[in-house]
Amino acid sequence: MLLGNQPARDALAAAMASGALHHAWLFAGPEGVGKSSFAHLAAARMLAEALEPHKLQPGWDVPENSQTAHLLASGAHPDFRALARLPKDADKPDEALARSITIAQVRSLQPLFATKPALSPRRVILIDAIDDLERGGANALLKNLEEPPQGTIFLLVSHAPGRLLPTIRSRCRLLRFEALEDGDVAQILRAELPDATSDEIDALVRAGEGSPGRALGFAGLDLAALEAEMDKLATVGDPSNALRGRLAKLLGSKAAQPRYEAFLDRAPSFIAQRAKALAGERLRVALDAYAAALDLAGAARGLSLDAGATVFEMSGLLVRLSGR
């Protein structure tokens, strides 16, 4: 579902229609706003336009019965490569990923670049996300961007373009992606989560902050109920410690780990959203609480702090918003 960021899509469409498509494009913006999904759509369309343009209708779709679609679906397209972080353990592909895209992965492209594209005049290399590329790999890629192989288009997805080598950024045309409107996020969530209640959708939209990907990361965790608890703490306070104690018990067990992680992610942004309606001394208190919440969430993960104690302390930061 393509929603939001129409200017970025229009800019790439215009470049493709012009017949003078630049060899490297940087899809840059917040994580979870559709950059990767659109990059894969664009890659498929670029390959299909070069191989079988007679089968295409206006837009970005590639017919399922086309040769391009079949080859991409099977992972066998000779003119497409996607680089991403690989599993740490090749025998456990569903578990943790490596910290970076390695130089070896970039070097694996070199035999491909020594030949012409196999099926048409065009090949596409998609790197998602280039932020994950280790320094040696970035330098190796830069050589290809400076002297692009024949017929090759690079699509680079970045959540933090400021961290990239300036020389890589300078070789790319920038497509800037922004956070989506709440209505677009809600529409995507309803399509992805048809059984979710309206309260849950509303809570996910707030948590997503313009990012459908971020919002979907909270799905299935009863975020609406968690937000209701946070709202009580931030509105009426907790003079007896009963509310924060109950929440600590609720989220402190091993079985509650996914909801605990969601709480750590959501509490700082909840404070930030509430701060927007405040002024004066209450705003200063909220901003201090926000900074403390970010520090606590980071420490909780980095130092493996006790979950129950962390929830209790984070709840105390939420109480500061009540002014009680």
ROVEX-289617 format. One line per 10 residues: number of its first residue (from 0); their letters; for each residue x, y, z of N, C-alpha, C, O. Coordinates in steps of 0.001 Angstrom, whole numbers, plus 500000, padded with zeros to 6 digits. Layout:
residues N
NUM	A	X Y Z X Y Z X Y Z X Y Z; ...
//
This chain:
residues 324
0	MLLGNQPARD	500840 498821 500000 500000 500000 500000 500884 501241 500000 501608 501493 500964; 500826 502023 498908 501637 503228 498787 500848 504426 499303 499912 504888 498650; 501224 504920 500463 500588 506091 501039 501674 507040 501516 502708 506604 502022; 501442 508330 501357 502403 509331 501792 503612 509415 500878 503836 508546 500036; 504381 510469 501058 505638 510681 500326 505472 510643 498806 506308 510104 498081; 504375 511227 498354 504125 511289 496913 505216 512047 496163 505587 511619 495071; 505754 513161 496697 506820 513867 495953 508029 512996 495645 508599 513096 494559; 508428 512142 496583 509568 511262 496344 509254 510271 495230 510085 510042 494351; 508081 509691 495260 507708 508732 494219 507595 509415 492865 508013 508864 491847; 507030 510615 492856 506889 511343 491592 508251 511710 491004 508437 511663 489788
10	ALAAAMASGA	509202 512075 491866 510532 512461 491382 511216 511272 490707 511836 511428 489655; 511106 510089 491307 511732 508914 490697 511007 508515 489421 511641 508133 488438; 509689 508601 489433 508923 508265 488228 509301 509174 487072 509437 508722 485935; 509470 510463 487367 509846 511414 486316 511228 511094 485759 511448 511181 484551; 512152 510728 486628 513501 510375 486175 513474 509122 485309 514183 509043 484306; 512658 508144 485691 512556 506921 484901 511931 507202 483541 512341 506622 482536; 510945 508086 483505 510278 508407 482248 511158 509226 481319 510966 509220 480103; 512128 509932 481897 512980 510811 481091 513955 510051 480204 514464 510590 479221; 514215 508779 480562 515187 508006 479806 516618 508270 480201 517540 507705 479614; 516817 509133 481202 518178 509457 481670 518230 509228 483178 518406 510169 483952
20	LHHAWLFAGP	518076 507981 483582 517997 507637 484996 519380 507662 485625 520299 506989 485159; 519519 508454 486699 520798 508512 487409 521151 507127 487944 520260 506316 488198; 522440 506850 488118 522876 505497 488466 522769 505179 489958 522907 504015 490336; 522526 506185 490828 522479 505912 492272 521448 506811 492939 521418 508022 492721; 520596 506186 493764 519521 506916 494444 519561 506598 495928 519726 505444 496325; 519408 507632 496743 519416 507494 498202 518011 507745 498726 517511 508868 498667; 517370 506689 499243 516040 506793 499839 516248 507095 501325 516564 506195 502103; 516074 508343 501713 516456 508772 503059 515258 509285 503839 514414 510004 503305; 515195 508903 505122 514130 509392 505982 513969 508498 507197 514737 507552 507377; 512974 508786 508039 512774 508013 509266 512538 506536 508967 512059 506172 507893
30	EGVGKSSFAH	512879 505702 509929 512676 504266 509759 511189 503940 509832 510450 504512 510634; 510768 503012 508979 509392 502526 509046 508367 503317 508268 507168 503091 508435; 508808 504263 507397 507834 505073 506655 507633 504583 505223 506965 505249 504432; 508200 503430 504882 507943 502827 503577 509079 502926 502577 508884 502620 501400; 510267 503346 503012 511380 503494 502068 511775 502159 501446 511946 502050 500232; 511917 501141 502304 512340 499828 501818 511289 499223 500895 511619 498695 499833; 510031 499298 501298 508961 498732 500464 508941 499394 499100 508809 498721 498077; 509074 500735 499084 509054 501425 497799 510303 501108 496984 510224 500981 495762; 511456 500980 497644 512684 500651 496921 512547 499311 496206 512997 499172 495069; 511929 498316 496859 511731 497021 496206 510737 497133 495051 510925 496504 494010
40	LAAARMLAEA	509679 497928 495227 508748 498151 494122 509449 498820 492948 509262 498431 491795; 510263 499839 493256 510967 500572 492213 511955 499666 491487 512085 499735 490265; 512656 498810 492245 513604 497890 491621 512890 496967 490635 513354 496768 489512; 511762 496408 491061 511010 495512 490185 510535 496251 488935 510602 495718 487827; 510063 497457 489118 509560 498227 487977 510691 498573 487006 510522 498485 485790; 511847 498966 487553 512978 499292 486679 513395 498088 485835 513659 498218 484639; 513452 496921 486468 513841 495718 485742 512791 495326 484707 513131 494913 483598; 511517 495454 485068 510447 495088 484143 510390 496044 482958 510155 495616 481828; 510601 497329 483204 510578 498297 482113 511686 498028 481105 511520 498266 479909; 512817 497528 481597 513935 497239 480699 513753 495929 479941 514292 495769 478846
50	LEPHKLQPGW	512992 494983 480518 512865 493656 479928 511568 493453 479158 511578 492894 478062; 510445 493906 479726 509141 493624 479121 508191 494802 479304 507154 494662 479951; 508533 495963 478742 507699 497164 478940 506293 497013 478385 505376 497692 478849; 506100 496137 477400 504782 495956 476791 503772 495369 477756 502570 495440 477501; 504228 494787 478861 503309 494167 479826 502872 495123 480938 502055 494758 481783; 503407 496330 480939 503209 497228 482080 502118 498252 481840 501950 498775 480738; 501378 498524 482914 500424 499620 482948 501049 500777 483720 502037 500572 484425; 500499 501992 483609 501049 503114 484387 501047 502809 485882 500175 502097 486381; 502019 503347 486575 502127 503125 488011 503370 502340 488348 504344 502354 487595; 503342 501653 489481 504511 500934 489961 504344 499422 489943 505305 498695 490192
60	DVPENSQTAH	503144 498937 489653 502894 497502 489706 503615 496769 488576 503776 497293 487474; 504039 495554 488877 504595 494642 487883 503701 493404 487876 503542 492772 488920; 503118 493038 486749 502169 491914 486719 502777 490633 487276 503944 490328 487030; 501975 489890 488026 502453 488656 488644 502843 487610 487602 503667 486737 487877; 502250 487693 486395 502553 486695 485359 503739 487090 484491 504024 486428 483493; 504432 488159 484861 505581 488597 484064 506820 487800 484448 506891 487231 485537; 507797 487762 483541 509050 487066 483818 509786 487730 484982 510377 487054 485824; 509741 489055 485017 510407 489785 486101 509850 489379 487456 510607 489075 488378; 508525 489374 487579 507897 489027 488857 508233 487596 489268 508521 487339 490437; 508199 486669 488321 508505 485268 488640 509936 485123 489145 510181 484443 490141
70	LLASGAHPDF	510878 485761 488457 512285 485635 488842 512561 486275 490194 513308 485727 491003; 511965 487424 490437 512168 488092 491727 511551 487280 492864 512143 487154 493935; 510358 486730 492627 509689 485959 493671 510481 484709 494034 510451 484269 495183; 511182 484141 493078 511956 482923 493328 513370 483221 493804 514117 482305 494147; 513741 484505 493827 515096 484875 494225 516140 484535 493192 517322 484413 493513; 515706 484378 491930 516617 483914 490890 516862 484940 489784 517381 484594 488723; 516490 486199 490026 516701 487192 488963 518198 487474 488835 518826 487898 489805; 518779 487248 487659 520238 487410 487521 520703 488865 487551 521893 489138 487712; 519758 489801 487396 520131 491215 487342 519663 491990 488567 519548 493215 488524; 519395 491284 489650 518988 491941 490903 519747 491341 492061 519841 490121 492197
80	RALARLPKDA	520287 492205 492890 520914 491786 494129 520454 492708 495251 520382 493923 495066; 520145 492142 496403 519772 492921 497585 520752 492577 498701 520914 491409 499054; 521399 493590 499250 522303 493402 500370 521627 493879 501645 521079 494979 501699; 521674 493034 502674 521150 493380 503993 521971 492604 505015 522781 491751 504654; 521757 492903 506284 522467 492152 507327 522050 490682 507280 520869 490361 507147; 523022 489815 507388 522763 488379 507362 522593 487845 508787 523025 488494 509740; 521972 486675 508945 521893 486064 510283 523291 485788 510841 524205 485424 510102; 523441 485965 512146 524721 485633 512779 525078 484170 512566 526234 483824 512327; 524060 483319 512657 524248 481887 512484 523472 481454 511241 522242 481504 511220; 524194 481031 510214 523543 480659 508959 522555 479511 509142 521622 479359 508353
90	DKPDEALARS	522761 478703 510186 521853 477579 510435 520599 478000 511200 519684 477198 511390; 520558 479276 511645 519400 479785 512381 518960 481116 511771 519121 482168 512389; 518401 481066 510553 518087 482299 509817 517024 483171 510460 516907 484349 510125; 516246 482610 511380 515175 483394 512005 515616 484082 513294 514823 484776 513929; 516869 483895 513681 517340 484477 514931 518136 485759 514666 517938 486389 513627; 519020 486154 515564 519671 487457 515535 520462 487687 514249 521045 486765 513677; 520463 488958 513810 521214 489346 512623 522583 489879 513008 522791 490334 514133; 523508 489821 512071 524824 490405 512270 524696 491915 512464 523687 492514 512093; 525722 492516 513044 525670 493947 513340 525784 494801 512088 525352 495954 512087; 526360 494252 511017 526614 495085 509840 526529 494273 508558 526547 493042 508571
100	ITIAQVRSLQ	526434 495003 507450 526628 494427 506121 528134 494458 505867 528758 495513 505977; 528705 493339 505536 530155 493220 505536 530777 493603 504197 530102 493679 503170; 532084 493842 504244 532823 494121 503026 532785 492914 502098 532804 493067 500877; 532730 491715 502672 532660 490507 501850 531386 490491 501006 531408 490047 499858; 530274 490975 501572 529032 491032 500799 529151 491991 499632 528669 491707 498535; 529796 493134 499865 529988 494090 498771 530916 493505 497715 530652 493626 496518; 531990 492875 498148 532934 492292 497195 532313 491164 496387 532755 490876 495275; 531290 490526 496943 530628 489439 496210 529931 489945 494947 529581 489156 494069; 529730 491263 494859 529093 491842 493676 530060 492013 492511 529626 492151 491368; 531361 492005 492781 532336 492345 491748 532294 491430 490528 532388 491934 489409
110	PLFATKPALS	532156 490092 490685 532033 489260 489474 530829 489647 488615 530873 489566 487387; 529764 490066 489276 528574 490503 488546 528890 491744 487720 528484 491853 486563; 529627 492686 488332 529931 493946 487664 530913 493769 486500 531048 494655 485656; 531584 492642 486462 532538 492393 485379 531844 491969 484091 532486 491847 483048; 530546 491747 484159 529781 491317 482984 528637 492301 482724 528313 493123 483581; 528044 492213 481566 526864 492998 481248 525641 492366 481920 525659 491175 482230; 524578 493149 482149 523335 492545 482651 522889 491402 481752 523107 491438 480541; 522266 490390 482341 521975 489158 481616 520735 489230 480739 520745 488728 479615; 519665 489846 481237 518375 489764 480555 517994 491015 479783 517200 490951 478844; 518546 492136 480167 518177 493408 479551 519357 494350 479715 520400 493934 480221
120	PRRVILIDAI	519230 495602 479305 520344 496529 479495 520512 497004 480940 521371 497846 481201; 519716 496490 481888 519716 497066 483238 519810 496002 484317 519236 494919 484200; 520561 496340 485390 520536 495561 486627 520335 496540 487785 520610 497733 487655; 519853 496023 488916 519577 496855 490089 520224 496224 491311 520093 495025 491553; 520926 497053 492077 521507 496651 493355 520807 497447 494456 520842 498677 494453; 520171 496747 495395 519439 497406 496479 520157 497108 497798 520385 495945 498129; 520513 498149 498549 521172 497969 499839 520266 498558 500922 519957 499750 500913; 519846 497699 501856 518863 498072 502867 519294 497515 504233 519145 496320 504489; 519822 498367 505097 520041 499789 504913 521542 500037 504767 522362 499336 505361; 521881 501032 503977 523290 501341 503786 523921 501851 505081 525145 501832 505218
130	DDLERGGANA	523106 502304 506028 523615 502690 507352 524324 501513 508028 525200 501717 508869; 523945 500280 507661 524503 499086 508292 525811 498629 507657 526407 497651 508108; 526260 499319 506622 527456 498909 505909 528700 499257 506717 528884 500409 507108; 529565 498254 506971 530792 498529 507696 531716 499399 506851 531580 499468 505630; 532667 500070 507528 533454 501100 506860 534176 500572 505617 534186 501234 504579; 534772 499399 505717 535449 498839 504562 534505 498592 503403 534862 498804 502244; 533289 498139 503721 532292 497923 502686 531858 499220 502034 531616 499269 500828; 531759 500286 502848 531391 501593 502300 532443 502077 501319 532109 502614 500263; 533697 501895 501654 534772 502311 500752 534768 501494 499468 535011 502023 498383; 534489 500192 499601 534425 499345 498415 533264 499750 497516 533399 499787 496293
140	LLKNLEEPPQ	532119 500055 498130 530954 500482 497349 531221 501809 496657 530789 502023 495524; 531938 502705 497342 532205 504019 496772 532893 503910 495415 532601 504694 494511; 533792 502959 495263 534485 502787 493982 533495 502472 492868 533652 502933 491738; 532464 501676 493199 531447 501352 492202 530552 502543 491892 530106 502714 490758; 530289 503368 492909 529469 504557 492673 530219 505594 491848 529622 506321 491054; 531534 505655 492044 532350 506609 491286 532516 506176 489832 532566 507011 488928; 532601 504859 489614 532737 504308 488272 531657 503242 488095 531948 502046 488133; 530406 503678 487901 529288 502728 487903 529411 501682 486803 529680 502016 485649; 529213 500412 487164 529234 499353 486154 528143 499576 485112 527120 500204 485386; 528376 499060 483940 527462 499270 482832 526049 498806 483163 525843 497669 483588
150	GTIFLLVSHA	525070 499703 482963 523663 499356 483127 523193 499177 484545 522072 498716 484757; 524016 499527 485545 523689 499241 486944 523087 500454 487643 523613 501564 487558; 521969 500220 488339 521315 501238 489152 521428 500813 490610 521111 499675 490957; 521880 501730 491461 521984 501469 492896 520832 502168 493618 520605 503362 493423; 520111 501424 494449 519066 501977 495305 519516 501771 496750 519620 500635 497210; 519779 502854 497460 520344 502785 498803 519333 503328 499794 518916 504481 499688; 518936 502511 500754 517969 502906 501781 518742 503373 503012 519636 502673 503487; 518400 504556 503529 519111 505091 504698 518132 505701 505690 517271 506501 505323; 518278 505309 506963 517496 505906 508043 518244 507078 508676 517642 507887 509383; 519530 507174 508432 520366 508232 509037 521411 508677 508024 522592 508369 508187
160	PGRLLPTIRS	521004 509396 506981 521946 509757 505910 523119 510604 506382 524170 510613 505742; 522953 511316 507494 524045 512126 508009 525233 511302 508461 526337 511829 508597; 525020 510012 508697 526110 509139 509157 526884 508543 507990 527925 507921 508206; 526412 508713 506770 527077 508122 505614 528309 508928 505223 528428 510106 505563; 529220 508284 504509 530359 509005 503961 529853 510114 503039 529019 509852 502172; 530336 511338 503207 529889 512430 502317 530091 512098 500842 529305 512517 499992; 531142 511349 500544 531404 510999 499154 530349 510052 498593 530077 510078 497393; 529749 509212 499444 528648 508366 498983 527412 509220 498743 526749 509080 497716; 527099 510102 499686 525920 510966 499509 526042 511793 498237 525058 511986 497524; 527236 512276 497952 527418 513170 496804 527250 512448 495475 526996 513085 494452
170	RCRLLRFEAL	527388 511120 495477 527234 510365 494227 525780 509993 493954 525464 509459 492890; 524892 510273 494914 523503 509823 494813 522540 510985 494607 522791 512109 495042; 521448 510691 493944 520295 511601 493921 519452 511287 495152 519171 510125 495446; 519058 512326 495858 518338 512150 497122 516836 512104 496911 516267 512971 496248; 516199 511094 497475 514741 511036 497582 514417 511098 499070 514714 510164 499816; 513814 512187 499493 513567 512386 500921 512169 511886 501296 511174 512252 500671; 512119 511049 502323 510865 510497 502829 510592 511082 504214 511499 511207 505037; 509340 511435 504457 508948 512052 505724 507981 511140 506482 507451 510172 505936; 507770 511475 507744 506757 510767 508531 505391 510918 507869 505095 511958 507281; 504562 509885 507964 503241 509901 507344 502230 510613 508231 502415 510723 509443
180	EDGDVAQILR	501167 511090 507613 500044 511647 508360 499359 510538 509153 499365 509376 508748; 498764 510913 510294 498107 509910 511139 497052 509111 510388 496907 507907 510600; 496318 509787 509509 495275 509094 508756 495841 508017 507846 495242 506952 507697; 496991 508286 507236 497629 507285 506377 498146 506119 507208 498015 504960 506813; 498734 506429 508363 499219 505360 509242 498045 504475 509670 498144 503249 509644; 496944 505099 510061 495773 504331 510490 495245 503444 509371 494849 502305 509617; 495238 503954 508149 494747 503160 507018 495619 501927 506797 495109 500837 506539; 496920 502102 506898 497840 500976 506737 497640 499960 507859 497634 498752 507624; 497477 500463 509078 497292 499554 510217 495996 498760 510099 495961 497570 510413; 494942 499414 509648 493669 498685 509497 493799 497578 508457 493215 496506 508609
190	AELPDATSDE	494564 497841 507403 494758 496823 506370 495606 495663 506895 495349 494504 506569; 496613 495978 507706 497517 494953 508222 496941 494228 509434 497273 493068 509682; 496076 494912 510192 495545 494355 511444 494016 494442 511431 493438 495202 512208; 493362 493681 510565 491902 493824 510406 491110 493504 511669 489962 493932 511786; 491680 492772 512608 490951 492391 513824 491201 493348 514988 490604 493189 516053; 492072 494335 514800 492391 495258 515893 491215 496193 516173 490517 496610 515249; 490999 496519 517444 489931 497445 517817 490336 498868 517458 491506 499151 517203; 489353 499753 517444 489644 501153 517130 490547 501784 518187 491399 502614 517872; 490350 501379 519459 491222 501903 520515 492665 501459 520311 493598 502233 520522; 492839 500212 519900 494197 499708 519673 494831 500404 518470 496010 500755 518507
200	IDALVRAGEG	494055 500602 517410 494572 501323 516235 494998 502733 516632 496068 503199 516239; 494156 503411 517413 494482 504774 517846 495773 504792 518666 496614 505674 518494; 495921 503811 519558 497135 503744 520382 498359 503465 519522 499424 504035 519759; 498220 502599 518531 499338 502280 517644 499721 503477 516785 500903 503711 516537; 498737 504227 516334 499028 505437 515553 499848 506417 516388 500832 506976 515904; 499442 506626 517643 500203 507540 518505 501622 507032 518724 502581 507803 518694; 501742 505735 518943 503064 505166 519197 503941 505204 517955 505161 505339 518052; 503317 505085 516787 504081 505070 515545 504702 506401 515185 505728 506440 514506; 504100 507491 515628 504631 508829 515355 504961 509021 513872 506040 509494 513515; 504005 508643 513022 504188 508827 511588 504871 507677 510888 505086 507734 509677
210	SPGRALGFAG	505223 506621 511629 505921 505464 511049 505055 504216 511168 504927 503674 512265; 504459 503744 510082 503688 502498 510152 504534 501322 510609 504045 500457 511335; 505796 501275 510196 506664 500189 510620 506861 500168 512117 506816 499108 512742; 507081 501346 512701 507230 501416 514153 505924 501009 514836 505943 500268 515819; 504804 501483 514324 503510 501147 514921 503265 499639 514898 502794 499071 515883; 503583 498995 513785 503354 497553 513675 504249 496768 514630 503926 495642 515010; 505377 497367 515016 506240 496713 515995 505579 496571 517360 505993 495738 518167; 504543 497390 517627 503815 497312 518894 502558 496438 518792 501871 496227 519791; 502259 495936 517603 501013 495190 517392 500987 493917 518231 502009 493256 518421; 499798 493591 518727 499616 492369 519491 500050 492459 520935 500037 491450 521640
220	LDLAALEAEM	500437 493638 521399 500935 493804 522771 499959 494566 523652 500317 495000 524747; 498727 494731 523180 497696 495452 523932 498219 496811 524368 498180 497166 525546; 498709 497560 523391 499294 498858 523681 498263 499820 524260 498613 500685 525063; 497007 499685 523869 495972 500580 524392 495873 500475 525909 495711 501485 526594; 495970 499253 526435 495919 499065 527894 497154 499658 528565 497048 500266 529630; 498315 499488 527956 499537 500083 528510 499437 501608 528538 499831 502249 529512; 498907 502175 527459 498756 503631 527407 497778 504117 528462 497963 505188 529040; 496736 503335 528714 495777 503728 529743 496467 503810 531103 496190 504720 531885; 497367 502864 531388 498116 502902 532645 499041 504125 532685 499145 504799 533710; 499703 504400 531574 500593 505560 531536 499807 506863 531696 500264 507811 532335
230	DKLATVGDPS	498613 506881 531099 497782 508082 531213 497380 508336 532670 497370 509484 533115; 497053 507287 533404 496708 507452 534822 497877 508027 535602 497706 508949 536400; 499049 507491 535374 500233 507968 536083 500504 509433 535771 500854 510210 536659; 500339 509807 534491 500665 511166 534069 499572 512170 534400 499813 513377 534394; 498373 511680 534687 497245 512590 534923 496921 512740 536408 496810 513859 536909; 496769 511622 537110 496342 511696 538512 497491 511470 539487 497327 511646 540694; 498671 511074 538962 499794 510810 539849 499657 509455 540529 498804 508645 540164; 500513 509218 541528 500511 507923 542211 501084 508093 543624 502156 507569 543927; 500366 508830 544489 500929 509140 545810 501201 507919 546685 502060 507971 547565; 500485 506831 546456 500678 505633 547289 501603 504604 546642 501874 503559 547233
240	NALRGRLAKL	502088 504890 545439 502926 503945 544675 502169 502713 544203 502779 501764 543712; 500852 502716 544345 500073 501537 543979 500059 501300 542468 500182 500166 542005; 499906 502389 541708 499834 502237 540252 501152 501745 539680 501179 500815 538873; 502249 502373 540102 503539 501967 539550 503933 500557 540031 504594 499808 539313; 503516 500217 541250 503789 498870 541738 503040 497820 540940 503584 496760 540631; 501778 498117 540604 500986 497179 539818 501583 496998 538428 501657 495880 537918; 502009 498110 537813 502587 498038 536475 503926 497293 536492 504232 496526 535578; 504713 497527 537536 505993 496818 537657 505769 495313 537758 506502 494532 537151; 504768 494911 538515 504463 493484 538645 503957 492918 537323 504290 491791 536957; 503155 493700 536611 502570 493260 535353 503638 493017 534288 503542 492065 533513
250	LGSKAAQPRY	504655 493880 534253 505654 493837 533184 506984 493235 533616 507900 493116 532802; 507102 492860 534869 508393 492429 535387 508743 490982 535174 509888 490595 535404; 507799 490159 534740 508090 488733 534571 508715 488460 533203 508612 489275 532287; 509362 487306 533080 509955 486923 531800 508897 486774 530714 509143 487081 529547; 507725 486302 531106 506655 486114 530129 506181 487437 529538 505635 487472 528436; 506394 488525 530277 505932 489838 529832 507017 490606 529074 506854 491799 528816; 508120 489945 528712 509251 490629 528099 508872 491468 526874 509331 492606 526777; 508054 490967 525928 507701 491804 524772 506970 493091 525164 507228 494153 524597; 506054 492990 526140 505328 494190 526574 506258 495129 527357 506127 496350 527272; 507184 494558 528107 508185 495367 528812 509017 496158 527812 509253 497351 528004
260	EAFLDRAPSF	509462 495499 526743 510230 496189 525705 509397 497297 525066 509909 498380 524785; 508116 497025 524837 507233 498039 524263 507094 499229 525207 507076 500378 524766; 506998 498954 526488 506903 500024 527488 508160 500891 527466 508066 502118 527523; 509330 500267 527384 510574 501038 527323 510628 501917 526083 511124 503043 526133; 510115 501400 524969 510097 502187 523734 509076 503317 523802 509335 504432 523348; 507919 503016 524371 506791 503946 524296 506843 505042 525351 506448 506174 525070; 507316 504741 526554 507251 505727 527637 507947 507053 527300 507354 508104 527542; 509171 507061 526754 509793 508359 526431 508995 509165 525406 508833 510375 525558; 508499 508500 524364 507736 509251 523355 506391 509702 523911 505885 510751 523511; 505807 508941 524816 504567 509353 525491 504811 510656 526251 504005 511584 526178
270	IAQRAKALAG	505926 510719 526978 506270 511942 527720 506470 513104 526754 506005 514215 527010; 507162 512850 525644 507421 513915 524672 506120 514440 524073 505966 515646 523885; 505183 513540 523772 503908 513970 523208 503119 514812 524206 502506 515811 523831; 503131 514411 525471 502430 515193 526501 503097 516568 526688 502419 517556 526973; 504406 516622 526528 505128 517873 526746 504716 518960 525760 504830 520149 526058; 504238 518554 524593 503864 519538 523572 502729 520447 524033 502592 521562 523530; 501911 519986 524987 500771 520777 525460 501103 521582 526711 500223 522235 527273; 502354 521547 527153 502732 522196 528406 503537 523457 528158 504006 523709 527047; 503686 524240 529207 504469 525480 529118 505075 525775 530477 504676 525205 531493; 506038 526668 530478 506613 527134 531735 507302 526035 532512 507997 525194 531942
280	ERLRVALDAY	507101 526049 533842 507761 525106 534716 507343 523670 534422 508171 522764 534513; 506087 523442 534076 505633 522080 533789 506309 521538 532524 506596 520344 532434; 506561 522413 531555 507281 521982 530358 508716 521604 530710 509230 520597 530224; 509366 522411 531556 510740 522106 531956 510810 520756 532662 511719 519962 532416; 509842 520502 533541 509800 519222 534253 509613 518074 533266 510260 517033 533384; 508721 518269 532290 508462 517222 531302 509696 516941 530456 509994 515784 530159; 510413 517986 530066 511611 517789 529257 512696 517062 530046 513410 516217 529506; 512812 517398 531324 513765 516671 532178 513362 515200 532304 514208 514307 532271; 512049 514965 532450 511559 513583 532559 511807 512816 531257 512145 511632 531284; 511641 513487 530136 511881 512851 528838 513342 512426 528707 513630 511297 528310
290	AAALDLAGAA	514262 513332 529040 515686 513003 528957 516027 511838 529890 516793 510945 529527; 515456 511857 531083 515710 510774 532038 515121 509453 531549 515704 508390 531768; 513969 509520 530890 513335 508306 530378 514180 507684 529260 514321 506463 529198; 514735 508510 528387 515615 507994 527333 516841 507318 527938 517238 506231 527518; 517432 507977 528931 518617 507401 529583 518279 506073 530262 519041 505109 530181; 517129 506038 530928 516742 504825 531643 516475 503680 530674 516882 502545 530923; 515792 503974 529567 515508 502924 528583 516802 502370 528001 516940 501160 527821; 517748 503255 527708 519019 502802 527172 519794 501971 528188 520368 500938 527843; 519810 502422 529433 520524 501683 530477 519866 500334 530746 520556 499343 530987; 518538 500292 530707 517825 499051 530976 518236 497958 529998 518380 496795 530375
300	RGLSLDAGAT	518425 498345 528730 518822 497366 527722 520323 497085 527795 520754 495932 527779; 521100 498146 527874 522540 497972 527854 523095 497264 529076 524091 496547 528982; 522459 497460 530221 522963 496887 531470 522092 495754 532002 522355 495208 533073; 521056 495407 531247 520127 494330 531664 519595 494574 533070 519649 493692 533927; 519080 495779 533298 518541 496117 534605 517314 495264 534918 516650 494765 534010; 517022 495105 536186 515833 494369 536605 514584 495012 536012 514378 496220 536132; 513758 494193 535374 512600 494725 534654 511609 495413 535589 511167 496528 535314; 511261 494755 536688 510288 495339 537599 510757 496658 538176 509987 497616 538239; 512019 496722 538601 512559 497956 539163 512616 499052 538112 512386 500223 538416; 512923 498675 536872 512988 499666 535795 511607 500236 535507 511461 501446 535332
310	VFEMSGLLVR	510595 499380 535457 509225 499855 535218 508787 500782 536349 508152 501807 536102; 509120 500431 537566 508756 501273 538713 509401 502658 538566 508745 503678 538778; 510672 502687 538207 511366 503972 538073 510831 504769 536890 510648 505982 536992; 510577 504095 535764 510041 504791 534597 508657 505347 534904 508308 506438 534452; 507875 504602 535669 506545 505080 536050 506642 506342 536875 505801 507233 536757; 507665 506426 537713 507878 507640 538488 508149 508848 537607 507747 509961 537944; 508826 508644 536478 509051 509746 535539 507739 510184 534897 507540 511370 534636; 506843 509232 534641 505524 509576 534111 504715 510372 535125 503981 511291 534761; 504853 510015 536400 504130 510734 537441 504509 512213 537489 503685 513056 537845; 505739 512524 537135 506164 513929 537150 505270 514806 536278 505107 515995 536551
320	LSGR	504687 514217 535221 503832 515006 534325 502557 515468 535025 501946 516457 534620; 502158 514754 536073 500910 515108 536768 501072 516338 537654 500089 516968 538045; 502308 516668 537963 502558 517806 538862 502214 517494 540308 502024 518408 541110; 502132 516197 540652 501743 515809 542023 502834 514965 542664 502694 514543 543812
//
